[in-house]
Amino acid sequence: MRQEVAIPSTIMTLLKKSGELWVANGHNQHRCIPKNMRIGYAELVNPTCVNNLSEPLSHKDVTEERASFIDYALMLAPTLNEEQQTKLLDLLKKFPDAFEESHKDNRRRINVKHKIETGDYLPISQRPYRISPAERRIIHDEVEKMI
């Protein structure tokens, strides 16, 4: 969470060496995840150790103890207003087991590569060109309108 970007701890199935993973941005500004940047750790899970629960456990019971050990102030961006910080804090406290601050076993690393499907189109590879701050604001505003 040092860069206000968090990856949830999850179990996922990889198909053709790829899968989908949600990323949480705890900041009120856009964050760029550069190509080939290590954003997490992956490890194989023994399928016999994964259970399907027929009765859901009480989320409150499972997370109360873990929540007491987390310093939530490190996860809140100073640029968020008070209402946004309160909402984010409530969400983080509700799901404290969703994010790991560090990995316990640094020896078992698997480099994960991300792939963007472009269909029949070739990827565009070019250097970004310089733009003035005024043009940058206009571009930012136009992109915000599209989102």
N, C-alpha and C positions, 0 to 999 in steps of 0.2 A: 504493500500500500504506500510505498514511499513516493510514487508518482501519481497518487490518487487513482490508480487503475488496479482493479482487483479481479482475479480469476477464481471462480468458485471451485471448491473441491468437489469432484464428481466422478462417477463411473460412466464411461461412454464406450460405444462400439465404433471401431474404425473400419470403414469400408474403403478399399483401394487406397489405403494409407492416408485417409482424410476423415474428418468428422467435424461436427459443429460444436462450438463452445461459446457460452455467453461470457461477455466481459462487462464488468461494472465500472463506470466512470464516476467517481465520487467528486468530480469537479464541475463547475458550471461553464467550463470552456472545453473546446474540442481537444482531444489528445490523439496523436498520431502514433501508431504502432509500426515501426519500420520493418521492412521485409527482413526475415531471418533473425529478428530479435527474439531472444529467449524470454518467453512470458510465463513459463511454468515448467513443471516437471511431469513426466509421464512414466508410469511403470505398469507392468503387466499384472493382472489380478487373476488369481486362481479361481475359475468359475465355480468350484465347489465351495468357495468361501463367500459367495454372494448369495444372499437370501432374499426371497420375496416375502414380505410381511403381509399376513392376512389381516392382522389387526394393527392399525397405526399406533405407534408409541406416542406418548404425550410429548409434544415438542417442547413444552415448558419444562418438564422434568429433565429432559436430555440437555437442554441448553443453559439452564440457570447456573450450573457450576462453571461451565466454560466461560460464560459471560463475565464472571467475576474476575477473570485473569486478563482481560483485554483492555488496553489503553485506547479508548475510542477517540480521544483528542487527536491522535496521530492520523486518524482516517478522515478528519474533517478539513476541507480546504478553507483557508482564511478568506477566500473571495466569495464564499457562500453567505447569503444573508442569514439572519437569526432563524427565520422560519424554515429555510432550506436546511440549515444545520440541525434543527430540532427534528425535522422529518427524516433526514438521513440517519441521525443518531438512533431514533426509534426503530428504524428498519434494521440497522446493524445490530442493535441489541436483541431484536426479535430473532435474527438468524446469525448468531455469533459463530456457529460451526460451518458456515458456508465458505469462509475465506481463511486461508492459511497465510500467516505473515512470512514464514520461512519453511523450507522443507527440512525434514528431520534427517534424511539420509542423502547427503550431497554426492555420495559416490555413485548412486544409481541414476544417472542422468541420461535422458534420451532427447536428442535434438529434434524438435518438431518443426517441420516446414509447412508453411501455409500455401494454399493454392487457390487462385481465383479463377473460376471457370468463365471464359470469355466467349464460349460458343465457337463459331466459325471465324471470329475476328482475332487477328494477331494482337499480342500485347503492344501497347505503345510505350516506347522507351525513349525518353528525351529529358534533357536537363530543364529544370524550371527556369523561366525567364524572369528578369527583374521587373518589378512593378512598384509604383510609388505608393506611399501610405494611403493617399486618397483613393487610388484605384483599388487597393487591397480592401478598403472599407466597402466600396461599391460591390466588389466581387463577393465579399462576405455577406452583405445584405441580400444579394441576389440568391446566393446558395441557401441562406436561411429561409427565403420565400419558397424555394423549391422543396425544402424539407418540411 
